């Protein structure tokens, strides 16, 4: 199976083109669309004050980061974990990628050139006109949202992985092999998407997971001859 890595970051604010910096990075690994249990996470001391708006979202304080490593101290571990594998993230192209490439640039590293998959783009393709935040997608797909209103990079990466699995199972297009933006411009041009079909093994594994989670809308997948339609199939809530 193809290894993919789901990435999420927390930051001091929203201005990647200004003073704001990364304060937490988390990665969870997938084989195909299955969580492997392999993960990497680190808080980072940015030596920049966290804005009140950002702190209200993730509740990370300046004081809690005083004894944490600088990005330069964790960058090699991060690069090793990512490897050359595709990177998945929610709003990856409009947010996390800019911040990660900024941090890489500041320590003299090259920007990420991994294939990129943005679940926000996938969701907008399959759910046009609907709310497609991570919280909204968890609600729509009956995914248990464990963060209880507080953002954290590791929890959000885990939720993004589950959203990605559902979007893939339900036939959403995956935007692969994006070229990372070479500038800090806010407008990102997306290339055409390609459809990557799940393998029969992946479909069977997901059917088993969905049965365990009692999510009936995932239980029927036409590519698998072993699957039987459930008695009732609940439609995802908007």
C-alpha positions in Angstrom: 0.0 0.0 0.0 1.0 3.6 -0.5 2.2 5.4 2.6 0.7 8.8 3.1 1.2 11.3 5.9 -1.5 13.6 7.3 0.0 16.9 8.7 -1.5 19.6 10.8 0.0 22.7 12.4 -0.9 25.2 15.1 0.6 28.7 14.8 1.0 32.0 16.6 -1.5 33.6 14.2 -2.8 33.6 10.6 -0.2 35.8 8.9 2.3 33.5 7.3 3.6 36.4 5.3 4.2 38.4 8.5 5.6 37.6 11.9 3.6 34.5 12.8 5.3 31.2 13.2 4.5 27.5 13.8 4.2 26.4 17.4 3.0 22.8 17.0 3.4 20.2 14.2 1.8 16.8 14.1 1.9 14.0 11.5 0.0 10.7 11.4 0.9 8.0 8.9 -1.5 6.1 6.7 -1.1 2.9 4.7 -3.6 3.4 1.9 -6.4 5.0 3.9 -5.8 3.2 7.1 -4.2 4.8 10.2 -1.1 2.8 11.1 -0.6 4.1 14.7 2.7 5.7 13.6 2.9 9.4 14.4 5.3 12.3 15.0 4.5 15.4 17.0 6.4 18.3 18.5 5.7 21.7 20.0 8.0 24.5 18.9 9.3 27.6 20.6 8.8 30.4 17.9 10.2 33.3 20.0 7.1 35.1 18.8 4.1 36.1 20.9 0.9 34.1 20.3 -2.0 36.4 19.2 -5.1 36.3 21.4 -7.2 35.1 18.5 -4.9 32.1 17.9 -4.7 31.3 21.6 -8.5 31.2 21.8 -8.5 28.5 19.1 -5.7 26.2 20.3 -5.2 27.3 24.0 -1.4 27.1 23.7 0.3 29.7 25.8 3.6 31.5 25.4 4.7 30.2 28.8 4.1 26.6 27.8 6.5 26.9 24.9 9.4 28.5 26.8 11.2 25.1 27.3 10.3 23.6 23.9 12.8 23.1 21.0 13.2 25.6 18.2 12.2 24.4 14.7 15.8 24.0 13.7 16.1 21.3 16.4 13.2 19.2 15.1 13.4 19.8 11.4 15.5 16.7 10.6 13.1 14.4 12.4 10.2 16.0 10.6 11.8 15.6 7.2 12.7 12.0 8.0 9.1 11.2 9.0 7.6 12.8 5.9 10.1 11.2 3.5 8.9 11.5 -0.1 5.4 10.4 0.7 2.2 12.3 -0.3 1.2 14.8 2.4 -2.5 15.3 3.3 -4.0 18.2 5.2 -7.1 20.2 5.6 -6.6 23.6 4.0 -3.1 22.4 3.4 -2.5 24.5 0.3 -3.9 27.7 1.8 -2.4 27.5 5.3 -0.2 24.7 6.6 2.0 24.5 3.5 2.8 28.2 3.6 3.8 28.0 7.3 5.9 24.9 7.0 7.7 26.2 3.9 8.4 29.4 5.8 9.9 27.5 8.7 12.0 25.4 6.3 13.2 28.6 4.5 14.2 30.2 7.8 16.5 27.3 8.6 18.0 27.1 5.1 16.0 24.0 4.0 14.3 23.5 0.6 10.5 23.8 0.5 8.4 20.7 0.5 8.1 19.0 -2.9 6.0 16.0 -1.8 2.8 15.2 -3.6 0.0 17.1 -1.8 -3.6 16.3 -1.1 -5.9 18.9 0.4 -9.1 17.5 1.9 -10.7 20.9 1.8 -10.4 20.8 -2.0 -11.7 17.3 -2.0 -14.7 18.2 0.1 -15.5 21.3 -2.0 -15.4 19.1 -5.1 -17.9 16.5 -3.6 -19.9 18.9 -1.4 -20.2 22.2 -3.3 -22.0 25.0 -1.5 -21.8 23.2 1.9 -19.8 23.9 5.0 -16.6 22.0 4.7 -14.6 22.9 7.8 -13.1 19.9 9.6 -15.8 20.1 12.3 -18.6 20.3 9.6 -17.2 17.2 7.8 -16.9 15.2 11.0 -20.5 16.0 11.7 -21.6 15.2 8.2 -19.7 11.9 8.1 -20.7 10.8 11.7 -17.0 10.9 12.8 -16.6 11.2 16.5 -15.0 14.6 17.1 -12.6 14.2 20.0 -11.3 17.7 20.3 -14.3 19.2 22.1 -13.9 22.6 20.4 -10.2 23.0 21.1 -7.8 22.7 18.2 -4.6 20.7 18.6 -2.4 19.5 15.8 -2.3 15.8 16.7 -6.1 15.6 17.2 -6.8 17.5 14.1 -4.4 15.4 12.0 -6.2 12.3 13.2 -9.6 13.7 12.4 -8.3 14.8 9.0 -7.1 11.3 8.3 -10.6 9.9 9.0 -12.3 12.6 6.9 -9.8 11.7 4.0 -10.7 8.1 4.3 -14.4 8.9 4.0 -14.0 11.2 1.1 -11.9 8.6 -0.7 -14.5 5.9 0.0 -17.3 8.0 -1.3 -15.6 8.7 -4.5 -14.3 12.2 -4.1 -11.5 13.2 -6.4 -8.0 13.4 -4.9 -5.8 16.3 -6.0 -2.4 14.7 -6.3 1.0 16.0 -7.3 0.3 19.6 -6.6 3.3 21.8 -7.2 4.0 23.7 -4.0 3.6 27.5 -4.4 7.0 29.3 -5.1 5.7 32.6 -3.6 3.7 33.7 -0.6 0.8 34.8 -2.8 -2.6 33.9 -1.3 -4.0 32.7 -4.6 -3.2 29.1 -5.4 -3.9 27.7 -8.8 -5.0 24.1 -8.6 -4.3 21.7 -11.4 -6.8 19.2 -12.7 -7.6 16.4 -10.2 -7.1 12.7 -10.8 -9.3 10.0 -9.4 -7.5 7.3 -7.5 -9.6 4.3 -6.8 -9.2 2.4 -3.5 -8.0 -1.2 -3.8 -10.3 -4.1 -2.9 -8.2 -4.7 0.2 -8.5 -1.1 1.3 -12.3 -1.2 0.7 -12.6 -4.3 2.9 -10.5 -2.8 5.6 -12.7 0.3 5.6 -15.9 -1.7 5.7 -14.6 -3.4 8.8 -13.7 -0.1 10.4 -17.0 1.4 9.5 -18.9 -1.5 11.0 -17.0 -1.0 14.2 -17.8 2.7 14.2 -21.4 2.0 13.3 -21.3 4.3 10.2 -23.7 2.7 7.8 -23.0 5.1 4.9 -19.5 3.6 4.5 -20.5 0.0 4.6 -21.4 -0.5 1.0 -18.7 -0.2 -1.6 -19.5 -1.5 -5.1 -15.9 -2.4 -5.9 -15.8 -5.1 -3.3 -17.6 -8.4 -4.3 -17.7 -9.4 -0.6 -19.7 -6.4 0.5 -23.5 -6.7 1.0 -25.7 -3.6 1.2 -26.9 -2.8 4.8 -30.6 -2.9 5.6 -30.6 0.8 5.8 -28.1 3.4 4.5 -28.2 6.7 6.3 -27.3 9.7 4.2 -24.6 12.0 5.5 -26.0 15.0 7.4 -25.3 18.4 5.7 
